[in-house]
């Protein structure tokens, strides 16, 4: 008898919570806003390799007559003839050659989703 009374009480509480949640229009995000946030994350992760390639940071090296070549030239002149390890040019070339790591994809996706969520608040 005690177990059935406890179960009945728990079911009643869950039913009350479900009714409150279903009547709260502001508690549930619209599907369009969720889609916007997800798309923002996907675009951020997908755009970085394309932008790096368009700039000239490719898997085979820096493309001649590209923005990357100009950046590399400026970095080499500023550094006395070579590109310093860990510099912006070296890091971008590494990303262009090897692609993005899982952690980098996660950070980019989270950032893109956060930006998209911020923009979606105004619509």
C-alpha positions as a Markdown table, in Angstrom:
| # | Residue | x | y | z |
|---|---|---|---|---|
| 1 | Unk | 0.0 | 0.0 | 0.0 |
| 2 | Unk | 2.8 | 2.4 | 0.8 |
| 3 | Unk | 4.6 | 1.7 | -2.5 |
| 4 | Unk | 1.4 | 2.3 | -4.5 |
| 5 | Unk | 0.7 | 5.6 | -2.7 |
| 6 | Unk | 4.3 | 6.8 | -3.3 |
| 7 | Unk | 4.0 | 5.8 | -7.0 |
| 8 | Unk | 0.7 | 7.6 | -7.4 |
| 9 | Unk | 2.1 | 10.7 | -5.7 |
| 10 | Unk | 5.1 | 10.7 | -8.0 |
| 11 | Unk | 3.0 | 10.3 | -11.1 |
| 12 | Unk | 0.8 | 13.2 | -10.0 |
| 13 | Unk | 3.8 | 15.4 | -9.6 |
| 14 | Unk | 5.2 | 14.5 | -13.0 |
| 15 | Unk | 1.8 | 15.2 | -14.6 |
| 16 | Unk | 1.7 | 18.7 | -12.9 |
| 17 | Unk | 5.2 | 19.5 | -14.2 |
| 18 | Unk | 4.3 | 18.3 | -17.7 |
| 19 | Unk | 1.2 | 20.5 | -17.6 |
| 20 | Unk | 3.1 | 23.6 | -16.5 |
| 21 | Unk | 5.8 | 23.0 | -19.1 |
| 22 | Unk | 3.4 | 22.5 | -21.9 |
| 23 | Unk | 1.5 | 25.7 | -21.0 |
| 24 | Unk | 4.7 | 27.8 | -20.9 |
| 25 | Unk | 5.0 | 29.3 | -24.4 |
| 26 | Unk | 8.4 | 31.0 | -23.6 |
| 27 | Unk | 10.0 | 27.8 | -22.2 |
| 28 | Unk | 10.2 | 26.1 | -25.6 |
| 29 | Unk | 12.5 | 27.5 | -28.3 |
| 30 | Unk | 10.9 | 27.7 | -31.7 |
| 31 | Unk | 12.3 | 25.2 | -34.2 |
| 32 | Unk | 13.5 | 27.9 | -36.5 |
| 33 | Unk | 15.7 | 29.4 | -33.8 |
| 34 | Unk | 17.2 | 25.9 | -33.0 |
| 35 | Unk | 17.9 | 25.4 | -36.7 |
| 36 | Unk | 19.6 | 28.8 | -36.9 |
| 37 | Unk | 21.9 | 27.9 | -34.1 |
| 38 | Unk | 22.8 | 24.5 | -35.5 |
| 39 | Unk | 23.4 | 25.9 | -39.0 |
| 40 | Unk | 25.6 | 28.7 | -37.5 |
| 41 | Unk | 27.8 | 26.0 | -36.0 |
| 42 | Unk | 28.0 | 23.9 | -39.2 |
| 43 | Unk | 28.8 | 27.0 | -41.3 |
| 44 | Unk | 31.6 | 28.0 | -39.0 |
| 45 | Unk | 33.2 | 24.6 | -39.1 |
| 46 | Unk | 32.7 | 24.3 | -42.9 |
| 47 | Unk | 33.8 | 27.8 | -43.8 |
| 48 | Unk | 37.3 | 27.8 | -42.2 |
| 49 | Unk | 38.9 | 25.2 | -44.6 |
| 50 | Unk | 37.4 | 27.0 | -47.6 |
| 51 | Unk | 38.6 | 30.4 | -46.5 |
| 52 | Unk | 42.1 | 29.0 | -45.8 |
| 53 | Unk | 42.2 | 27.4 | -49.2 |
| 54 | Unk | 40.9 | 30.6 | -50.9 |
| 55 | Unk | 43.7 | 32.6 | -49.1 |
| 56 | Unk | 46.3 | 30.2 | -50.4 |
| 57 | Unk | 47.0 | 27.9 | -47.5 |
| 58 | Unk | 46.7 | 24.6 | -49.2 |
| 59 | Unk | 47.6 | 21.0 | -48.4 |
| 60 | Unk | 50.5 | 21.1 | -50.8 |
| 61 | Unk | 51.9 | 24.4 | -49.4 |
| 62 | Unk | 51.4 | 28.1 | -49.9 |
| 63 | Unk | 50.0 | 28.9 | -53.3 |
| 64 | Unk | 52.0 | 31.4 | -55.3 |
| 65 | Unk | 50.6 | 34.9 | -55.9 |
| 66 | Unk | 48.1 | 34.5 | -53.1 |
| 67 | Unk | 47.3 | 36.4 | -49.9 |
| 68 | Unk | 49.1 | 33.6 | -48.0 |
| 69 | Unk | 52.3 | 34.2 | -50.1 |
| 70 | Unk | 52.1 | 37.9 | -49.4 |
| 71 | Unk | 51.7 | 37.2 | -45.7 |
| 72 | Unk | 54.6 | 34.8 | -45.7 |
| 73 | Unk | 56.8 | 37.3 | -47.5 |
| 74 | Unk | 56.0 | 40.0 | -45.0 |
| 75 | Unk | 56.6 | 37.6 | -42.1 |
| 76 | Unk | 59.9 | 36.5 | -43.5 |
| 77 | Unk | 61.1 | 40.1 | -44.1 |
| 78 | Unk | 60.0 | 41.1 | -40.5 |
| 79 | Unk | 61.7 | 38.1 | -39.1 |
| 80 | Unk | 65.0 | 38.4 | -40.8 |
| 81 | Unk | 64.5 | 35.8 | -43.6 |
| 82 | Unk | 62.4 | 33.1 | -42.1 |
| 83 | Unk | 58.9 | 32.5 | -40.8 |
| 84 | Unk | 58.9 | 32.0 | -37.1 |
| 85 | Unk | 57.5 | 28.8 | -35.7 |
| 86 | Unk | 54.1 | 29.4 | -34.0 |
| 87 | Unk | 53.5 | 32.7 | -35.9 |
| 88 | Unk | 50.2 | 33.4 | -37.6 |
| 89 | Unk | 51.5 | 32.3 | -41.0 |
| 90 | Unk | 52.9 | 29.1 | -39.7 |
| 91 | Unk | 49.7 | 28.3 | -37.8 |
| 92 | Unk | 47.5 | 29.0 | -40.8 |
| 93 | Unk | 49.7 | 26.9 | -43.0 |
| 94 | Unk | 49.5 | 24.0 | -40.5 |
| 95 | Unk | 45.7 | 24.3 | -40.5 |
| 96 | Unk | 45.6 | 24.4 | -44.3 |
| 97 | Unk | 47.9 | 21.4 | -44.7 |
| 98 | Unk | 46.5 | 19.1 | -42.0 |
| 99 | Unk | 43.0 | 20.3 | -41.5 |
| 100 | Unk | 41.2 | 21.1 | -38.2 |
| 101 | Unk | 41.5 | 18.9 | -35.1 |
| 102 | Unk | 38.4 | 17.7 | -33.3 |
| 103 | Unk | 38.9 | 20.3 | -30.5 |
| 104 | Unk | 39.2 | 23.1 | -33.0 |
| 105 | Unk | 36.0 | 22.0 | -34.8 |
| 106 | Unk | 34.2 | 21.9 | -31.4 |
| 107 | Unk | 35.4 | 25.4 | -30.5 |
| 108 | Unk | 34.5 | 26.8 | -34.0 |
| 109 | Unk | 31.1 | 25.1 | -33.9 |
| 110 | Unk | 30.4 | 26.4 | -30.4 |
| 111 | Unk | 31.4 | 29.9 | -31.4 |
| 112 | Unk | 29.4 | 29.9 | -34.6 |
| 113 | Unk | 26.4 | 28.6 | -32.7 |
| 114 | Unk | 26.8 | 31.3 | -30.1 |
| 115 | Unk | 27.0 | 34.0 | -32.7 |
| 116 | Unk | 24.0 | 32.6 | -34.6 |
| 117 | Unk | 22.0 | 32.5 | -31.3 |
| 118 | Unk | 22.9 | 36.1 | -30.6 |
| 119 | Unk | 21.7 | 37.1 | -34.0 |
| 120 | Unk | 18.6 | 35.0 | -33.8 |
| 121 | Unk | 17.5 | 36.8 | -30.6 |
| 122 | Unk | 16.7 | 39.8 | -32.7 |
| 123 | Unk | 14.4 | 38.0 | -35.2 |
